């Protein structure tokens, strides 16, 4: 093969490669555009009954010592919001480094507040944005979460005693409506 033939052959290969270079990006764009976006709702499970969230999406549980307000948002804020009110006459400590979220498929995630938080004085409320918490926004991975349970475990020292508060949610998946 002569020099002129080799040069012409390599130019043809470069032209074809140049035309094909954008195909992987196009394939990703097409597959992303076709994915159905999903949204989640979380119903607090109290015994065998599900309690849907209030209009604001918040869910409240309380006992004589602690009031907890929860808001689960895996797609927009990618966090679980937790408000803890100390109803005792002593300080209360949430063990923030040990907060976990466990799905019924066994996947466990340690969640941390996005800012350092301390003790909660009597009659005070402390708000925490627990991260990272994200669920798949689309596809089969999102659909497989329908009906699963999510348990949030929050260890606290209440009245000088360790208690593990467990909040269990039923996960519901539905198509996100176009805006």
Backbone as JSON Lines, residues from 0, in Angstrom:
{"i":0,"aa":"X","n":[0.86,-1.16,0.0],"ca":[0.0,0.0,0.0],"c":[0.9,1.22,0.0]}
{"i":1,"aa":"X","n":[0.61,2.18,-0.86],"ca":[1.43,3.37,-0.96],"c":[1.1,4.36,0.14]}
{"i":2,"aa":"X","n":[1.95,5.41,0.26],"ca":[1.74,6.43,1.29],"c":[0.44,7.16,1.05]}
{"i":3,"aa":"X","n":[0.11,7.48,-0.19],"ca":[-1.11,8.22,-0.5],"c":[-2.34,7.39,-0.14]}
{"i":4,"aa":"X","n":[-2.31,6.08,-0.4],"ca":[-3.44,5.21,-0.09],"c":[-3.63,5.1,1.41]}
{"i":5,"aa":"X","n":[-2.56,4.93,2.19],"ca":[-2.64,4.82,3.65],"c":[-3.21,6.11,4.24]}
{"i":6,"aa":"X","n":[-2.78,7.27,3.73],"ca":[-3.24,8.55,4.22],"c":[-4.74,8.73,3.96]}
{"i":7,"aa":"X","n":[-5.21,8.38,2.78],"ca":[-6.62,8.5,2.43],"c":[-7.46,7.55,3.28]}
{"i":8,"aa":"X","n":[-6.94,6.34,3.52],"ca":[-7.67,5.36,4.33],"c":[-7.82,5.85,5.77]}
{"i":9,"aa":"X","n":[-6.76,6.44,6.34],"ca":[-6.85,6.92,7.72],"c":[-7.77,8.13,7.82]}
{"i":10,"aa":"X","n":[-7.84,8.96,6.77],"ca":[-8.76,10.11,6.79],"c":[-10.21,9.63,6.81]}
{"i":11,"aa":"X","n":[-10.52,8.59,6.06],"ca":[-11.88,8.04,6.03],"c":[-12.26,7.48,7.4]}
{"i":12,"aa":"X","n":[-11.32,6.83,8.07],"ca":[-11.58,6.3,9.41],"c":[-11.84,7.43,10.38]}
{"i":13,"aa":"X","n":[-11.05,8.53,10.29],"ca":[-11.25,9.68,11.19],"c":[-12.61,10.32,10.96]}
{"i":14,"aa":"X","n":[-13.02,10.43,9.68],"ca":[-14.33,11.03,9.4],"c":[-15.45,10.19,10.01]}
{"i":15,"aa":"X","n":[-15.39,8.87,9.85],"ca":[-16.42,8.0,10.43],"c":[-16.41,8.09,11.95]}
{"i":16,"aa":"X","n":[-15.24,8.11,12.54],"ca":[-15.14,8.21,14.01],"c":[-15.71,9.54,14.47]}
{"i":17,"aa":"X","n":[-15.47,10.6,13.7],"ca":[-16.0,11.92,14.06],"c":[-17.52,11.92,14.03]}
{"i":18,"aa":"X","n":[-18.1,11.24,13.05],"ca":[-19.57,11.18,12.95],"c":[-20.16,10.32,14.06]}
{"i":19,"aa":"X","n":[-19.47,9.31,14.52],"ca":[-19.98,8.4,15.54],"c":[-19.71,8.89,16.96]}
{"i":20,"aa":"X","n":[-18.85,9.86,17.11],"ca":[-18.43,10.32,18.44],"c":[-19.63,10.74,19.3]}
{"i":21,"aa":"X","n":[-20.66,11.35,18.76],"ca":[-21.8,11.84,19.52],"c":[-22.85,10.79,19.82]}
{"i":22,"aa":"X","n":[-22.74,9.58,19.25],"ca":[-23.77,8.57,19.46],"c":[-23.95,8.14,20.91]}
{"i":23,"aa":"X","n":[-22.9,7.9,21.71],"ca":[-23.14,7.51,23.1],"c":[-23.92,8.59,23.87]}
{"i":24,"aa":"X","n":[-23.61,9.85,23.64],"ca":[-24.33,10.93,24.31],"c":[-25.79,10.93,23.88]}
{"i":25,"aa":"X","n":[-26.04,10.75,22.59],"ca":[-27.4,10.71,22.08],"c":[-28.16,9.54,22.69]}
{"i":26,"aa":"X","n":[-27.54,8.38,22.81],"ca":[-28.19,7.21,23.39],"c":[-28.57,7.48,24.84]}
{"i":27,"aa":"X","n":[-27.72,8.11,25.61],"ca":[-28.03,8.44,27.0],"c":[-29.17,9.44,27.06]}
{"i":28,"aa":"X","n":[-29.15,10.44,26.19],"ca":[-30.22,11.44,26.18],"c":[-31.56,10.79,25.85]}
{"i":29,"aa":"X","n":[-31.6,9.88,24.88],"ca":[-32.84,9.22,24.5],"c":[-33.33,8.35,25.63]}
{"i":30,"aa":"X","n":[-32.45,7.57,26.27],"ca":[-32.91,6.68,27.34],"c":[-33.35,7.48,28.55]}
{"i":31,"aa":"X","n":[-32.72,8.61,28.83],"ca":[-33.12,9.45,29.96],"c":[-34.46,10.11,29.69]}
{"i":32,"aa":"X","n":[-34.67,10.56,28.47],"ca":[-35.91,11.26,28.13],"c":[-37.11,10.31,28.2]}
{"i":33,"aa":"X","n":[-36.9,9.01,28.0],"ca":[-38.0,8.06,27.99],"c":[-38.32,7.52,29.37]}
{"i":34,"aa":"X","n":[-37.47,7.73,30.37],"ca":[-37.7,7.19,31.7],"c":[-38.87,7.92,32.36]}
{"i":35,"aa":"X","n":[-39.77,7.15,32.95],"ca":[-40.92,7.73,33.63],"c":[-40.48,8.22,35.01]}
{"i":36,"aa":"X","n":[-40.68,9.49,35.31],"ca":[-40.29,9.98,36.65],"c":[-41.33,9.57,37.69]}
{"i":37,"aa":"X","n":[-40.84,9.18,38.86],"ca":[-41.72,8.75,39.95],"c":[-41.56,9.64,41.16]}
{"i":38,"aa":"X","n":[-42.6,9.68,41.95],"ca":[-42.59,10.38,43.23],"c":[-42.95,9.36,44.3]}
{"i":39,"aa":"X","n":[-42.64,9.69,45.53],"ca":[-42.87,8.78,46.64],"c":[-43.76,9.44,47.69]}
{"i":40,"aa":"X","n":[-44.58,8.63,48.33],"ca":[-45.25,9.06,49.55],"c":[-44.93,8.02,50.61]}
{"i":41,"aa":"X","n":[-44.88,8.47,51.85],"ca":[-44.51,7.6,52.97],"c":[-45.61,7.69,54.01]}
{"i":42,"aa":"X","n":[-46.21,6.54,54.31],"ca":[-47.25,6.49,55.32],"c":[-46.66,5.85,56.58]}
{"i":43,"aa":"X","n":[-46.75,6.55,57.67],"ca":[-46.27,6.05,58.95],"c":[-47.09,4.83,59.33]}
{"i":44,"aa":"X","n":[-46.42,3.76,59.71],"ca":[-47.1,2.54,60.11],"c":[-47.17,2.52,61.63]}
{"i":45,"aa":"X","n":[-48.38,2.45,62.14],"ca":[-48.6,2.44,63.59],"c":[-49.33,1.14,63.9]}
{"i":46,"aa":"X","n":[-48.61,0.13,64.38],"ca":[-49.19,-1.2,64.53],"c":[-49.4,-1.78,63.15]}
{"i":47,"aa":"X","n":[-50.64,-2.16,62.83],"ca":[-50.94,-2.69,61.49],"c":[-51.54,-1.63,60.57]}
{"i":48,"aa":"X","n":[-51.85,-0.46,61.13],"ca":[-52.52,0.57,60.35],"c":[-51.52,1.58,59.78]}
{"i":49,"aa":"X","n":[-51.8,2.02,58.55],"ca":[-51.0,3.08,57.94],"c":[-51.64,4.42,58.24]}
{"i":50,"aa":"X","n":[-50.8,5.4,58.56],"ca":[-51.28,6.76,58.78],"c":[-50.72,7.64,57.68]}
{"i":51,"aa":"X","n":[-51.56,8.1,56.74],"ca":[-51.05,8.96,55.68],"c":[-50.57,10.29,56.27]}
{"i":52,"aa":"X","n":[-49.66,10.95,55.57],"ca":[-49.16,12.23,56.06],"c":[-50.24,13.3,56.03]}
{"i":53,"aa":"X","n":[-50.0,14.36,56.81],"ca":[-50.91,15.5,56.78],"c":[-50.75,16.22,55.45]}
{"i":54,"aa":"X","n":[-51.51,17.27,55.23],"ca":[-51.4,18.03,53.99],"c":[-50.0,18.57,53.75]}
{"i":55,"aa":"X","n":[-49.27,18.86,54.82],"ca":[-47.9,19.38,54.68],"c":[-46.9,18.26,54.44]}
{"i":56,"aa":"X","n":[-47.35,17.0,54.57],"ca":[-46.45,15.87,54.4],"c":[-45.81,15.42,55.71]}
{"i":57,"aa":"X","n":[-46.0,16.19,56.75],"ca":[-45.41,15.85,58.06],"c":[-46.2,14.74,58.74]}
{"i":58,"aa":"X","n":[-45.46,13.97,59.53],"ca":[-46.08,12.93,60.32],"c":[-45.59,13.1,61.76]}
{"i":59,"aa":"X","n":[-46.48,12.91,62.72],"ca":[-46.16,13.19,64.11],"c":[-46.39,11.94,64.96]}
{"i":60,"aa":"X","n":[-45.43,11.65,65.81],"ca":[-45.57,10.6,66.81],"c":[-45.07,11.18,68.13]}
{"i":61,"aa":"X","n":[-45.75,10.8,69.22],"ca":[-45.25,11.27,70.5],"c":[-45.59,10.29,71.61]}
{"i":62,"aa":"X","n":[-44.77,10.36,72.64],"ca":[-45.01,9.62,73.87],"c":[-44.92,10.65,75.0]}
{"i":63,"aa":"X","n":[-45.01,10.24,76.26],"ca":[-44.97,11.24,77.34],"c":[-43.68,12.07,77.4]}
{"i":64,"aa":"X","n":[-42.58,11.58,76.79],"ca":[-41.29,12.26,76.9],"c":[-40.82,12.97,75.64]}
{"i":65,"aa":"X","n":[-41.2,12.46,74.46],"ca":[-40.65,12.96,73.19],"c":[-41.77,13.13,72.16]}
{"i":66,"aa":"X","n":[-41.72,14.23,71.44],"ca":[-42.6,14.45,70.29],"c":[-41.68,14.5,69.06]}
{"i":67,"aa":"X","n":[-42.0,13.7,68.06],"ca":[-41.21,13.66,66.83],"c":[-42.09,14.04,65.65]}
{"i":68,"aa":"X","n":[-41.6,14.98,64.84],"ca":[-42.26,15.34,63.59],"c":[-41.32,14.94,62.47]}
{"i":69,"aa":"X","n":[-41.85,14.21,61.49],"ca":[-41.03,13.68,60.41],"c":[-41.58,14.09,59.05]}
{"i":70,"aa":"X","n":[-40.66,14.36,58.14],"ca":[-41.0,14.64,56.74],"c":[-39.93,13.95,55.9]}
{"i":71,"aa":"X","n":[-40.36,13.02,55.04],"ca":[-39.43,12.25,54.22],"c":[-39.47,12.79,52.79]}
{"i":72,"aa":"X","n":[-38.3,13.2,52.26],"ca":[-38.24,13.77,50.92],"c":[-36.99,13.25,50.19]}
{"i":73,"aa":"X","n":[-37.11,12.08,49.52],"ca":[-35.93,11.49,48.87],"c":[-35.59,12.04,47.5]}
{"i":74,"aa":"X","n":[-36.48,12.81,46.87],"ca":[-36.21,13.24,45.49],"c":[-35.83,14.7,45.37]}
{"i":75,"aa":"X","n":[-36.48,15.6,46.07],"ca":[-36.17,17.03,45.92],"c":[-35.07,17.44,46.9]}
{"i":76,"aa":"X","n":[-35.34,17.31,48.19],"ca":[-34.36,17.71,49.21],"c":[-33.34,16.62,49.5]}
{"i":77,"aa":"X","n":[-33.68,15.37,49.14],"ca":[-32.8,14.23,49.4],"c":[-32.45,14.13,50.88]}
{"i":78,"aa":"X","n":[-33.48,14.21,51.71],"ca":[-33.27,14.22,53.16],"c":[-34.52,13.75,53.89]}
{"i":79,"aa":"X","n":[-34.32,13.43,55.16],"ca":[-35.41,13.21,56.08],"c":[-35.33,14.34,57.1]}
{"i":80,"aa":"X","n":[-36.43,15.05,57.28],"ca":[-36.47,16.14,58.24],"c":[-37.07,15.59,59.54]}
{"i":81,"aa":"X","n":[-36.39,15.84,60.64],"ca":[-36.84,15.34,61.93],"c":[-36.81,16.48,62.95]}
{"i":82,"aa":"X","n":[-37.95,16.72,63.55],"ca":[-38.05,17.68,64.65],"c":[-38.29,16.91,65.93]}
{"i":83,"aa":"X","n":[-37.44,17.1,66.93],"ca":[-37.56,16.4,68.2],"c":[-37.84,17.42,69.29]}
{"i":84,"aa":"X","n":[-38.96,17.24,70.0],"ca":[-39.3,18.11,71.12],"c":[-39.12,17.33,72.41]}
{"i":85,"aa":"X","n":[-38.37,17.93,73.34],"ca":[-38.12,17.34,74.65],"c":[-39.27,17.73,75.57]}
{"i":86,"aa":"X","n":[-40.08,16.77,75.96],"ca":[-41.22,17.03,76.83],"c":[-40.9,16.75,78.31]}
{"i":87,"aa":"X","n":[-39.63,16.42,78.61],"ca":[-39.25,16.12,79.99],"c":[-38.7,17.36,80.68]}
{"i":88,"aa":"X","n":[-38.35,17.21,81.96],"ca":[-37.74,18.29,82.72],"c":[-36.21,18.17,82.75]}
{"i":89,"aa":"X","n":[-35.66,17.21,81.99],"ca":[-34.21,17.0,81.91],"c":[-33.75,17.21,80.47]}
{"i":90,"aa":"X","n":[-32.42,17.39,80.3],"ca":[-31.92,17.49,78.93],"c":[-32.05,16.13,78.24]}
{"i":91,"aa":"X","n":[-32.17,16.18,76.94],"ca":[-32.32,14.98,76.11],"c":[-31.21,15.0,75.07]}
{"i":92,"aa":"X","n":[-30.64,13.84,74.78],"ca":[-29.59,13.78,73.77],"c":[-30.0,12.8,72.67]}
{"i":93,"aa":"X","n":[-30.01,13.29,71.45],"ca":[-30.18,12.41,70.29],"c":[-28.78,11.98,69.87]}
{"i":94,"aa":"X","n":[-28.58,10.7,69.68],"ca":[-27.28,10.2,69.22],"c":[-27.25,10.27,67.69]}
{"i":95,"aa":"X","n":[-27.0,11.49,67.21],"ca":[-27.09,11.78,65.77],"c":[-26.18,10.92,64.92]}
{"i":96,"aa":"X","n":[-25.03,10.52,65.42],"ca":[-24.09,9.71,64.63],"c":[-24.57,8.27,64.44]}
{"i":97,"aa":"X","n":[-25.63,7.88,65.13],"ca":[-26.12,6.5,65.07],"c":[-27.51,6.38,64.44]}
{"i":98,"aa":"X","n":[-28.01,7.45,63.82],"ca":[-29.32,7.41,63.18],"c":[-29.2,6.61,61.87]}
{"i":99,"aa":"X","n":[-30.11,5.64,61.67],"ca":[-30.06,4.82,60.46],"c":[-31.44,4.73,59.82]}
{"i":100,"aa":"X","n":[-31.44,4.5,58.52],"ca":[-32.65,4.19,57.76],"c":[-32.43,2.83,57.12]}
{"i":101,"aa":"X","n":[-33.35,1.89,57.36],"ca":[-33.22,0.53,56.83],"c":[-34.46,0.21,56.01]}
{"i":102,"aa":"X","n":[-34.21,-0.21,54.76],"ca":[-35.32,-0.63,53.89],"c":[-35.61,-2.1,54.15]}
{"i":103,"aa":"X","n":[-36.81,-2.54,53.77],"ca":[-37.18,-3.94,53.99],"c":[-36.35,-4.9,53.14]}
{"i":104,"aa":"X","n":[-35.66,-4.4,52.11],"ca":[-34.77,-5.27,51.34],"c":[-33.4,-5.39,52.0]}
{"i":105,"aa":"X","n":[-33.24,-4.77,53.19],"ca":[-32.0,-4.92,53.96],"c":[-31.0,-3.79,53.78]}
{"i":106,"aa":"X","n":[-31.2,-2.91,52.82],"ca":[-30.26,-1.82,52.6],"c":[-30.35,-0.83,53.77]}
{"i":107,"aa":"X","n":[-29.21,-0.6,54.42],"ca":[-29.16,0.29,55.59],"c":[-28.25,1.47,55.28]}
{"i":108,"aa":"X","n":[-28.73,2.66,55.62],"ca":[-27.98,3.89,55.4],"c":[-27.86,4.64,56.72]}
{"i":109,"aa":"X","n":[-26.65,5.1,57.02],"ca":[-26.47,5.95,58.19],"c":[-26.71,7.38,57.75]}
{"i":110,"aa":"X","n":[-27.59,8.07,58.47],"ca":[-27.93,9.45,58.15],"c":[-27.33,10.37,59.2]}
{"i":111,"aa":"X","n":[-26.92,11.54,58.77],"ca":[-26.34,12.53,59.69],"c":[-27.01,13.87,59.46]}
{"i":112,"aa":"X","n":[-27.12,14.66,60.53],"ca":[-27.62,16.02,60.32],"c":[-26.61,16.83,59.52]}
{"i":113,"aa":"X","n":[-27.09,17.75,58.69],"ca":[-26.16,18.53,57.87],"c":[-25.47,19.64,58.66]}
{"i":114,"aa":"X","n":[-25.83,19.83,59.93],"ca":[-25.12,20.75,60.84],"c":[-24.98,20.05,62.19]}
{"i":115,"aa":"X","n":[-23.99,20.46,62.97],"ca":[-23.79,19.87,64.3],"c":[-24.92,20.28,65.23]}
{"i":116,"aa":"X","n":[-25.44,19.31,65.96],"ca":[-26.54,19.57,66.89],"c":[-26.14,19.06,68.27]}
{"i":117,"aa":"X","n":[-26.66,19.68,69.29],"ca":[-26.3,19.3,70.65],"c":[-27.47,18.73,71.42]}
{"i":118,"aa":"X","n":[-27.42,18.93,72.72],"ca":[-28.46,18.46,73.62],"c":[-29.72,19.29,73.41]}
{"i":119,"aa":"X","n":[-30.86,18.7,73.78],"ca":[-32.13,19.41,73.68],"c":[-32.6,19.7,75.11]}
{"i":120,"aa":"X","n":[-32.76,20.97,75.42],"ca":[-33.21,21.36,76.76],"c":[-34.7,21.1,76.92]}
{"i":121,"aa":"X","n":[-35.16,21.03,78.17],"ca":[-36.59,20.8,78.42],"c":[-37.47,21.8,77.67]}
{"i":122,"aa":"X","n":[-38.53,21.3,77.11],"ca":[-39.55,22.08,76.37],"c":[-39.04,22.69,75.07]}
{"i":123,"aa":"X","n":[-37.85,22.34,74.64],"ca":[-37.32,22.88,73.38],"c":[-37.41,21.84,72.27]}
{"i":124,"aa":"X","n":[-37.38,22.35,71.04],"ca":[-37.43,21.51,69.85],"c":[-36.15,21.73,69.04]}
{"i":125,"aa":"X","n":[-35.62,20.64,68.53],"ca":[-34.43,20.72,67.68],"c":[-34.81,20.13,66.32]}
{"i":126,"aa":"X","n":[-34.47,20.87,65.26],"ca":[-34.77,20.42,63.9],"c":[-33.51,19.92,63.24]}
{"i":127,"aa":"X","n":[-33.63,18.79,62.53],"ca":[-32.48,18.21,61.84],"c":[-32.88,17.86,60.41]}
{"i":128,"aa":"X","n":[-31.95,18.12,59.51],"ca":[-32.08,17.7,58.11],"c":[-31.1,16.54,57.96]}
{"i":129,"aa":"X","n":[-31.62,15.31,57.92],"ca":[-30.78,14.11,57.9],"c":[-30.46,13.73,56.45]}
{"i":130,"aa":"X","n":[-29.17,13.63,56.16],"ca":[-28.68,13.33,54.82],"c":[-27.6,12.25,54.89]}
{"i":131,"aa":"X","n":[-27.26,11.56,53.85],"ca":[-27.9,11.57,52.54],"c":[-29.07,10.61,52.51]}
{"i":132,"aa":"X","n":[-30.13,11.0,51.87],"ca":[-31.28,10.11,51.69],"c":[-31.83,10.33,50.3]}
{"i":133,"aa":"X","n":[-31.6,9.38,49.43],"ca":[-32.07,9.49,48.06],"c":[-32.58,8.13,47.6]}
{"i":134,"aa":"X","n":[-33.64,8.16,46.82],"ca":[-34.19,6.97,46.21],"c":[-34.21,7.2,44.71]}
{"i":135,"aa":"X","n":[-34.22,6.14,43.91],"ca":[-34.19,6.32,42.45],"c":[-35.38,7.13,41.95]}
{"i":136,"aa":"X","n":[-35.13,8.13,41.1],"ca":[-36.22,8.97,40.62],"c":[-37.04,8.35,39.48]}
{"i":137,"aa":"X","n":[-36.53,7.28,38.87],"ca":[-37.25,6.69,37.74],"c":[-36.83,5.24,37.54]}
{"i":138,"aa":"X","n":[-37.54,4.57,36.64],"ca":[-37.16,3.23,36.22],"c":[-37.62,2.12,37.15]}
{"i":139,"aa":"X","n":[-37.18,0.91,36.83],"ca":[-37.57,-0.28,37.58],"c":[-37.09,-0.23,39.03]}
{"i":140,"aa":"X","n":[-35.94,0.39,39.26],"ca":[-35.42,0.48,40.63],"c":[-36.39,1.23,41.52]}
{"i":141,"aa":"X","n":[-37.05,2.25,40.99],"ca":[-38.05,2.99,41.76],"c":[-39.28,2.12,42.0]}
{"i":142,"aa":"X","n":[-39.74,1.44,40.97],"ca":[-40.96,0.63,41.08],"c":[-40.82,-0.51,42.09]}
{"i":143,"aa":"X","n":[-39.61,-1.06,42.24],"ca":[-39.42,-2.17,43.17],"c":[-39.59,-1.73,44.62]}
{"i":144,"aa":"X","n":[-39.59,-0.45,44.88],"ca":[-39.75,0.04,46.25],"c":[-41.22,0.11,46.69]}
{"i":145,"aa":"X","n":[-42.14,-0.01,45.75],"ca":[-43.57,0.03,46.1],"c":[-43.88,-1.04,47.14]}
{"i":146,"aa":"X","n":[-44.51,-0.61,48.23],"ca":[-44.92,-1.54,49.28],"c":[-43.84,-1.89,50.28]}
{"i":147,"aa":"X","n":[-42.6,-1.52,50.01],"ca":[-41.55,-1.82,50.97],"c":[-41.71,-0.95,52.21]}
{"i":148,"aa":"X","n":[-41.03,-1.34,53.25],"ca":[-41.04,-0.55,54.48],"c":[-39.67,0.08,54.69]}
{"i":149,"aa":"X","n":[-39.71,1.23,55.29],"ca":[-38.49,1.96,55.63],"c":[-38.56,2.22,57.13]}
{"i":150,"aa":"X","n":[-37.52,1.8,57.85],"ca":[-37.51,2.04,59.29],"c":[-36.4,3.04,59.62]}
{"i":151,"aa":"X","n":[-36.8,4.12,60.26],"ca":[-35.85,5.12,60.74],"c":[-35.63,4.83,62.21]}
{"i":152,"aa":"X","n":[-34.37,4.59,62.59],"ca":[-34.04,4.32,63.98],"c":[-33.25,5.5,64.53]}
{"i":153,"aa":"X","n":[-33.77,6.08,65.61],"ca":[-33.15,7.27,66.21],"c":[-32.88,6.97,67.69]}
{"i":154,"aa":"X","n":[-31.61,6.68,68.03],"ca":[-31.29,6.45,69.45],"c":[-31.23,7.78,70.21]}
{"i":155,"aa":"X","n":[-31.86,7.79,71.39],"ca":[-31.88,8.99,72.23],"c":[-31.63,8.6,73.68]}
{"i":156,"aa":"X","n":[-31.01,9.5,74.41],"ca":[-30.88,9.34,75.85],"c":[-31.94,10.23,76.47]}
{"i":157,"aa":"X","n":[-32.95,9.57,77.05],"ca":[-34.1,10.24,77.64],"c":[-34.16,9.83,79.11]}
{"i":158,"aa":"X","n":[-34.18,10.81,79.99],"ca":[-34.19,10.54,81.44],"c":[-33.04,9.61,81.83]}
{"i":159,"aa":"X","n":[-31.87,9.89,81.23],"ca":[-30.61,9.17,81.49],"c":[-30.66,7.69,81.09]}
{"i":160,"aa":"X","n":[-31.56,7.36,80.19],"ca":[-31.71,5.99,79.72],"c":[-31.71,5.97,78.19]}
{"i":161,"aa":"X","n":[-30.96,5.01,77.61],"ca":[-30.93,4.89,76.15],"c":[-32.23,4.28,75.66]}
{"i":162,"aa":"X","n":[-32.85,4.98,74.7],"ca":[-34.06,4.46,74.04],"c":[-33.83,4.53,72.54]}
{"i":163,"aa":"X","n":[-34.35,3.55,71.85],"ca":[-34.27,3.52,70.39],"c":[-35.67,3.77,69.84]}
{"i":164,"aa":"X","n":[-35.85,4.96,69.31],"ca":[-37.13,5.29,68.7],"c":[-37.1,4.78,67.28]}
{"i":165,"aa":"X","n":[-38.12,4.01,66.91],"ca":[-38.2,3.45,65.57],"c":[-39.48,3.96,64.9]}
{"i":166,"aa":"X","n":[-39.29,4.53,63.73],"ca":[-40.4,5.06,62.95],"c":[-40.44,4.27,61.65]}
{"i":167,"aa":"X","n":[-41.54,3.56,61.42],"ca":[-41.65,2.7,60.25],"c":[-42.63,3.32,59.26]}
{"i":168,"aa":"X","n":[-42.2,3.36,58.0],"ca":[-43.0,3.94,56.92],"c":[-43.27,2.9,55.86]}
{"i":169,"aa":"X","n":[-44.46,2.93,55.28],"ca":[-44.8,2.15,54.1],"c":[-44.52,3.05,52.89]}
{"i":170,"aa":"X","n":[-43.76,2.54,51.93],"ca":[-43.38,3.33,50.75],"c":[-44.4,3.12,49.64]}
{"i":171,"aa":"X","n":[-44.85,4.22,49.05],"ca":[-45.75,4.17,47.9],"c":[-45.13,4.95,46.76]}
{"i":172,"aa":"X","n":[-45.13,4.35,45.58],"ca":[-44.52,4.95,44.39],"c":[-45.63,5.29,43.39]}
{"i":173,"aa":"X","n":[-45.56,6.5,42.84],"ca":[-46.55,6.88,41.82],"c":[-45.88,7.78,40.8]}
{"i":174,"aa":"X","n":[-46.46,7.83,39.6],"ca":[-45.9,8.66,38.53],"c":[-45.95,10.12,38.93]}
{"i":175,"aa":"X","n":[-44.85,10.8,38.66],"ca":[-44.81,12.25,38.93],"c":[-45.59,12.94,37.83]}
{"i":176,"aa":"X","n":[-46.48,13.8,38.23],"ca":[-47.31,14.52,37.26],"c":[-46.52,15.64,36.61]}
{"i":177,"aa":"X","n":[-46.71,15.83,35.33],"ca":[-46.04,16.94,34.61],"c":[-46.59,18.26,35.12]}
{"i":178,"aa":"X","n":[-45.71,19.24,35.19],"ca":[-46.14,20.56,35.71],"c":[-46.45,21.5,34.6]}
